[in-house]
Amino acid sequence: MQRDFDEKVTPAQMSTGAARVSPGRGPSRRSDVAPFIAMDVLAEAARLEAQGRDIVHLEVGQPGFPAPLAAREAAIEAARQGRVGYTEALGLPRLRARIARHYADWYGLDVPAERIAVTTGSSAGFVLTFLAALDGGARVALPQPGYPAYRGILHGLGIEPVAMVTSEEQRWTPTPEDLQAAFRTGRLDGFLVASPNNPTGTVVEPGTLRDLVAMCRDENALFVSDEIYHGLTFDRPAQTALSFSDEVVVVNSFSKYFCMTGWRIGWLVLPEWLVRPVERLAQSLFISPPALSQHAALAVMDCGSELEANKAVYGRNREILTKRLPQMGLPRFAPMDGAFYAYVDISAHSHDSFDFTQRMLREIGVAATPGLDFDPDLGGRFMRLSIAGSSADVEEAMDRVSRWLER
């Protein structure tokens, strides 16, 4: 988004730069995906900061804390010893075994390490899953609003995303009735659900998750569970889909709870029949996950006290927004069961969340993501605030927005 925010642009026009093509050539159809607006907002906020503007960042879902010290020291030690070559395509055996123990510790489940694949972030996990399990032309249902990169990844792989609209009345979570209706619209080859969800933060009830898993099994559809925000719930833990079936695919990451976004390291838990196909693809597409990040990830899984202290800050930020948003004339927002977001209804002030968040950034230096990133149809009424930073920043942002709305 290398343009002045004073210039009115639409979400479809936002990009990181003008496309350059050779005469007679153009980009592929599969590359024609919508921009990830949150990243464009981040770039614009950075441009304004470079000009000397004081910006409060509530736009990107990134913890405001670095990776725990033990993780950073493990990476330094691995680099000092020169342990930065290729690893096995599915990851270091010690890390796969430690992730398997994580499922015993957190969920009481016996998950064999052989079913775990370490990936270059959860993004690579989604790519590997869909390439290994589905052919081009497949159709995958996605609850909406939802993480925008799902649509981009599927489109780029030649797979059709099928929107499954959720609503405030159902707490922004998909129901078995929603999924059944989606199956009736035509062939569905897969279903992807995130719990806690981005952007709403809502958690799927265990009974509902069980029924959704069972329905996909009965319809012979791939069930993919995005669990990257597990560990970041405030009232009760989220349930893993692995509790209900060994045939689901679970995608997870060290980015959110473990505070390792830039390290680009995540993992998959796969059905046995999908392990070797994923491994073959990983060998060609990625060779192996980053070695230094794997050593750091191995250490970070034993940093529970530090990570829980970080989570306590997110909880305080959640309380700040729960109190202050209604006072500012923004009383409607999704239940913040987990993750670190507030999905806020701004319809009392605007039905154009893109314009609203542009002005908010330009005029008061508060960066937020328009709801259009997560819901191309109804997202004009919403914006997402990330509360993963310091409580001081969240309070400052609320002060600025409150004064701005009173003008």
BELRA-V795303 format. One record per pair of residues at least 12 apart in sequence whose ideal C-beta (glycine too) atoms are under 8 Angstrom apart, sorted by the first residue. I is the first residue (numbers start at 1). J is the second residue. If there is no record, write none. Layout:
i=I j=J
i=I j=J
This chain:
i=1 j=14
i=1 j=15
i=1 j=16
i=1 j=35
i=1 j=40
i=1 j=41
i=1 j=43
i=1 j=44
i=2 j=16
i=2 j=17
i=2 j=43
i=2 j=47
i=5 j=44
i=5 j=48
i=5 j=358
i=5 j=361
i=5 j=362
i=6 j=362
i=8 j=355
i=10 j=354
i=11 j=34
i=11 j=35
i=11 j=37
i=11 j=354
i=11 j=370
i=11 j=372
i=11 j=373
i=12 j=34
i=12 j=35
i=14 j=35
i=14 j=37
i=14 j=40
i=15 j=35
i=15 j=40
i=16 j=35
i=16 j=40
i=16 j=43
i=30 j=155
i=30 j=156
i=30 j=157
i=30 j=158
i=31 j=156
i=32 j=155
i=33 j=151
i=33 j=152
i=33 j=155
i=33 j=156
i=34 j=148
i=34 j=151
i=34 j=152
i=34 j=376
i=36 j=148
i=36 j=149
i=36 j=152
i=36 j=373
i=37 j=148
i=37 j=354
i=37 j=369
i=37 j=370
i=37 j=372
i=37 j=373
i=38 j=59
i=38 j=60
i=38 j=61
i=38 j=148
i=38 j=369
i=38 j=373
i=38 j=384
i=39 j=60
i=41 j=59
i=41 j=60
i=41 j=357
i=41 j=361
i=41 j=367
i=41 j=368
i=41 j=369
i=41 j=370
i=42 j=57
i=42 j=59
i=42 j=60
i=42 j=367
i=44 j=361
i=44 j=367
i=45 j=57
i=45 j=59
i=45 j=361
i=45 j=367
i=48 j=361
i=48 j=362
i=48 j=365
i=53 j=365
i=54 j=365
i=55 j=361
i=55 j=365
i=55 j=366
i=55 j=367
i=56 j=365
i=56 j=366
i=56 j=367
i=56 j=393
i=56 j=396
i=56 j=397
i=56 j=400
i=57 j=367
i=57 j=386
i=57 j=389
i=57 j=393
i=58 j=366
i=58 j=367
i=58 j=368
i=58 j=385
i=58 j=386
i=58 j=387
i=58 j=389
i=58 j=393
i=58 j=394
i=58 j=397
i=59 j=367
i=59 j=368
i=59 j=369
i=59 j=386
i=60 j=369
i=60 j=386
i=61 j=198
i=61 j=256
i=61 j=339
i=61 j=340
i=61 j=341
i=61 j=386
i=61 j=388
i=62 j=255
i=62 j=261
i=62 j=386
i=62 j=388
i=63 j=256
i=63 j=259
i=63 j=261
i=63 j=310
i=63 j=340
i=63 j=388
i=64 j=313
i=64 j=388
i=64 j=389
i=64 j=390
i=64 j=393
i=65 j=259
i=65 j=310
i=65 j=313
i=66 j=259
i=67 j=258
i=67 j=259
i=67 j=260
i=67 j=263
i=67 j=296
i=67 j=300
i=68 j=258
i=68 j=259
i=68 j=299
i=68 j=300
i=68 j=303
i=68 j=306
i=68 j=307
i=69 j=306
i=70 j=299
i=70 j=300
i=70 j=302
i=70 j=303
i=71 j=258
i=71 j=260
i=71 j=296
i=71 j=297
i=71 j=299
i=71 j=300
i=71 j=303
i=72 j=296
i=73 j=299
i=74 j=295
i=74 j=296
i=74 j=298
i=74 j=299
i=75 j=292
i=75 j=293
i=75 j=295
i=75 j=296
i=77 j=295
i=78 j=291
i=78 j=292
i=78 j=295
i=78 j=296
i=79 j=292
i=83 j=291
i=83 j=295
i=84 j=291
i=84 j=292
i=85 j=291
i=86 j=287
i=86 j=288
i=86 j=291
i=87 j=288
i=87 j=289
i=87 j=291
i=87 j=294
i=88 j=288
i=89 j=279
i=89 j=282
i=89 j=283
i=89 j=286
i=89 j=287
i=89 j=288
i=90 j=116
i=90 j=117
i=90 j=118
i=90 j=275
i=90 j=278
i=90 j=279
i=90 j=282
i=91 j=116
i=91 j=117
i=91 j=118
i=91 j=119
i=91 j=267
i=91 j=288
i=91 j=289
i=91 j=294
i=92 j=118
i=92 j=291
i=92 j=294
i=92 j=295
i=92 j=298
i=93 j=113
i=94 j=298
i=95 j=118
i=95 j=294
i=95 j=297
i=95 j=298
i=96 j=113
i=96 j=114
i=96 j=116
i=96 j=117
i=96 j=118
i=96 j=267
i=97 j=113
i=98 j=298
i=98 j=301
i=99 j=113
i=99 j=116
i=99 j=118
i=99 j=267
i=99 j=301
i=100 j=112
i=100 j=113
i=100 j=116
i=102 j=301
i=103 j=240
i=103 j=242
i=103 j=269
i=106 j=230
i=106 j=231
i=106 j=237
i=107 j=240
i=107 j=242
i=107 j=243
i=109 j=240
i=109 j=242
i=109 j=243
i=111 j=242
i=111 j=269
i=114 j=272
i=114 j=275
i=115 j=269
i=115 j=270
i=115 j=271
i=115 j=272
i=115 j=275
i=116 j=267
i=116 j=268
i=116 j=269
i=116 j=270
i=117 j=267
i=117 j=268
i=117 j=270
i=117 j=275
i=117 j=278
i=117 j=279
i=117 j=282
i=118 j=265
i=118 j=266
i=118 j=267
i=118 j=289
i=118 j=294
i=118 j=297
i=119 j=265
i=119 j=266
i=119 j=267
i=119 j=268
i=119 j=282
i=119 j=286
i=119 j=289
i=120 j=264
i=120 j=265
i=120 j=266
i=120 j=286
i=120 j=289
i=120 j=290
i=121 j=253
i=121 j=255
i=121 j=264
i=121 j=265
i=121 j=266
i=122 j=226
i=122 j=228
i=122 j=251
i=122 j=252
i=122 j=253
i=122 j=255
i=122 j=266
i=123 j=149
i=123 j=153
i=123 j=266
i=124 j=264
i=124 j=266
i=124 j=282
i=124 j=285
i=124 j=286
i=124 j=289
i=125 j=251
i=125 j=252
i=125 j=253
i=125 j=266
i=125 j=267
i=125 j=268
i=126 j=149
i=126 j=150
i=126 j=153
i=126 j=224
i=126 j=251
i=127 j=153
i=127 j=157
i=127 j=285
i=128 j=268
i=128 j=278
i=128 j=281
i=128 j=282
i=128 j=285
i=129 j=224
i=129 j=249
i=129 j=251
i=129 j=268
i=129 j=270
i=129 j=274
i=129 j=278
i=130 j=153
i=130 j=154
i=130 j=157
i=130 j=159
i=130 j=190
i=131 j=157
i=131 j=281
i=132 j=274
i=132 j=277
i=132 j=278
i=132 j=281
i=133 j=190
i=133 j=222
i=133 j=249
i=133 j=274
i=133 j=277
i=134 j=157
i=134 j=159
i=134 j=189
i=134 j=190
i=134 j=222
i=136 j=157
i=136 j=158
i=136 j=159
i=137 j=158
i=137 j=159
i=137 j=160
i=138 j=159
i=138 j=160
i=138 j=189
i=138 j=190
i=139 j=159
i=139 j=160
i=139 j=162
i=139 j=186
i=139 j=187
i=139 j=188
i=139 j=189
i=139 j=190
i=140 j=154
i=140 j=159
i=140 j=160
i=140 j=161
i=140 j=162
i=140 j=188
i=140 j=189
i=140 j=190
i=140 j=191
i=140 j=192
i=140 j=222
i=140 j=224
i=141 j=162
i=141 j=163
i=141 j=164
i=141 j=179
i=141 j=182
i=141 j=188
i=141 j=190
i=141 j=191
i=141 j=192
i=142 j=154
i=142 j=161
i=142 j=162
i=142 j=163
i=142 j=164
i=142 j=192
i=143 j=164
i=143 j=166
i=143 j=173
i=143 j=174
i=143 j=178
i=143 j=193
i=143 j=194
i=143 j=197
i=144 j=163
i=144 j=164
i=144 j=165
i=144 j=166
i=144 j=374
i=144 j=375
i=144 j=377
i=145 j=166
i=145 j=172
i=145 j=197
i=145 j=199
i=145 j=200
i=145 j=343
i=145 j=371
i=145 j=374
i=145 j=375
i=145 j=378
i=145 j=379
i=145 j=382
i=146 j=194
i=146 j=197
i=146 j=198
i=146 j=199
i=146 j=374
i=146 j=375
i=147 j=194
i=147 j=198
i=147 j=199
i=147 j=226
i=147 j=374
i=148 j=373
i=148 j=374
i=150 j=192
i=162 j=182
i=162 j=185
i=162 j=188
i=163 j=377
i=164 j=178
i=164 j=179
i=164 j=182
i=165 j=178
i=165 j=377
i=165 j=378
i=166 j=178
i=168 j=332
i=168 j=334
i=171 j=202
i=171 j=334
i=171 j=335
i=172 j=197
i=172 j=200
i=172 j=202
i=172 j=334
i=172 j=335
i=172 j=343
i=173 j=195
i=173 j=197
i=173 j=202
i=173 j=203
i=173 j=204
i=173 j=205
i=173 j=208
i=174 j=193
i=174 j=204
i=174 j=208
i=174 j=212
i=175 j=208
i=176 j=208
i=176 j=211
i=176 j=212
i=176 j=215
i=179 j=191
i=179 j=212
i=179 j=215
i=179 j=216
i=180 j=215
i=183 j=215
i=183 j=219
i=183 j=221
i=188 j=219
i=188 j=221
i=189 j=221
i=189 j=222
i=190 j=216
i=190 j=221
i=190 j=222
i=190 j=223
i=190 j=224
i=191 j=212
i=191 j=216
i=191 j=221
i=191 j=222
i=191 j=223
i=191 j=224
i=192 j=224
i=192 j=225
i=192 j=226
i=193 j=209
i=193 j=212
i=193 j=223
i=193 j=224
i=193 j=225
i=193 j=226
i=194 j=225
i=194 j=226
i=194 j=227
i=194 j=228
i=194 j=229
i=195 j=209
i=195 j=225
i=195 j=226
i=195 j=227
i=195 j=229
i=195 j=238
i=195 j=239
i=195 j=338
i=196 j=229
i=196 j=230
i=196 j=232
i=196 j=233
i=196 j=238
i=196 j=337
i=196 j=338
i=196 j=339
i=197 j=339
i=198 j=229
i=198 j=339
i=198 j=341
i=198 j=374
i=199 j=334
i=199 j=341
i=199 j=343
i=199 j=369
i=199 j=371
i=199 j=373
i=199 j=374
i=199 j=382
i=199 j=384
i=200 j=334
i=200 j=335
i=200 j=341
i=200 j=343
i=201 j=334
i=201 j=335
i=201 j=336
i=201 j=337
i=201 j=338
i=201 j=339
i=201 j=340
i=201 j=341
i=201 j=342
i=201 j=343
i=202 j=334
i=202 j=335
i=202 j=337
i=202 j=338
i=203 j=233
i=203 j=236
i=203 j=238
i=203 j=337
i=203 j=338
i=204 j=238
i=204 j=239
i=206 j=239
i=206 j=243
i=209 j=225
i=209 j=239
i=209 j=241
i=209 j=244
i=210 j=243
i=210 j=244
i=213 j=241
i=213 j=244
i=213 j=245
i=213 j=248
i=214 j=244
i=217 j=245
i=217 j=247
i=222 j=249
i=223 j=241
i=223 j=245
i=223 j=247
i=223 j=248
i=223 j=249
i=224 j=248
i=224 j=249
i=224 j=250
i=224 j=251
i=225 j=240
i=225 j=241
i=225 j=242
i=225 j=248
i=225 j=249
i=225 j=250
i=225 j=251
i=226 j=251
i=227 j=240
i=227 j=241
i=227 j=250
i=227 j=251
i=227 j=252
i=228 j=251
i=228 j=252
i=228 j=253
i=228 j=255
i=228 j=256
i=228 j=266
i=229 j=256
i=229 j=257
i=229 j=338
i=229 j=339
i=230 j=252
i=230 j=257
i=231 j=256
i=231 j=257
i=231 j=258
i=231 j=307
i=231 j=311
i=232 j=256
i=232 j=257
i=232 j=311
i=232 j=314
i=232 j=338
i=232 j=339
i=232 j=340
i=233 j=337
i=233 j=338
i=234 j=315
i=234 j=318
i=234 j=336
i=234 j=337
i=234 j=338
i=235 j=337
i=238 j=338
i=242 j=269
i=246 j=271
i=246 j=272
i=247 j=271
i=248 j=271
i=249 j=268
i=249 j=269
i=249 j=270
i=249 j=271
i=249 j=274
i=250 j=268
i=250 j=269
i=251 j=266
i=251 j=268
i=252 j=266
i=252 j=267
i=252 j=268
i=252 j=269
i=253 j=265
i=253 j=266
i=253 j=267
i=254 j=266
i=254 j=267
i=254 j=293
i=254 j=297
i=254 j=300
i=256 j=339
i=256 j=340
i=257 j=307
i=257 j=311
i=258 j=297
i=258 j=300
i=258 j=301
i=258 j=303
i=258 j=307
i=259 j=300
i=259 j=307
i=259 j=310
i=260 j=293
i=260 j=296
i=260 j=297
i=260 j=300
i=263 j=290
i=263 j=292
i=263 j=293
i=263 j=296
i=263 j=297
i=264 j=289
i=264 j=290
i=264 j=293
i=265 j=289
i=265 j=290
i=265 j=293
i=265 j=294
i=265 j=296
i=265 j=297
i=313 j=390
i=313 j=391
i=314 j=340
i=314 j=387
i=314 j=388
i=316 j=391
i=317 j=340
i=317 j=387
i=317 j=388
i=317 j=389
i=317 j=391
i=317 j=394
i=318 j=336
i=318 j=340
i=318 j=342
i=318 j=387
i=320 j=387
i=320 j=391
i=320 j=394
i=320 j=395
i=320 j=398
i=321 j=333
i=321 j=336
i=321 j=342
i=321 j=385
i=321 j=387
i=321 j=394
i=321 j=398
i=322 j=336
i=324 j=398
i=324 j=402
i=325 j=342
i=325 j=344
i=325 j=398
i=327 j=402
i=328 j=398
i=328 j=401
i=328 j=402
i=328 j=405
i=329 j=348
i=329 j=349
i=329 j=405
i=330 j=344
i=330 j=345
i=330 j=346
i=330 j=348
i=330 j=405
i=332 j=344
i=332 j=345
i=333 j=345
i=340 j=386
i=340 j=387
i=340 j=388
i=341 j=384
i=341 j=385
i=341 j=386
i=341 j=387
i=342 j=384
i=342 j=385
i=342 j=387
i=343 j=371
i=343 j=374
i=343 j=382
i=343 j=383
i=343 j=384
i=344 j=382
i=344 j=383
i=344 j=384
i=344 j=385
i=345 j=381
i=345 j=382
i=346 j=371
i=346 j=381
i=346 j=382
i=346 j=383
i=347 j=381
i=349 j=405
i=350 j=380
i=351 j=380
i=351 j=381
i=352 j=380
i=353 j=370
i=353 j=371
i=353 j=372
i=353 j=379
i=353 j=380
i=353 j=381
i=353 j=382
i=353 j=383
i=354 j=370
i=354 j=372
i=354 j=380
i=356 j=370
i=356 j=383
i=357 j=369
i=357 j=370
i=357 j=383
i=360 j=401
i=360 j=404
i=363 j=404
i=364 j=400
i=364 j=401
i=364 j=403
i=364 j=404
i=365 j=400
i=366 j=397
i=366 j=400
i=366 j=401
i=368 j=383
i=368 j=384
i=368 j=385
i=369 j=383
i=369 j=384
i=369 j=386
i=370 j=382
i=370 j=383
i=370 j=384
i=371 j=383
i=371 j=384
i=385 j=397
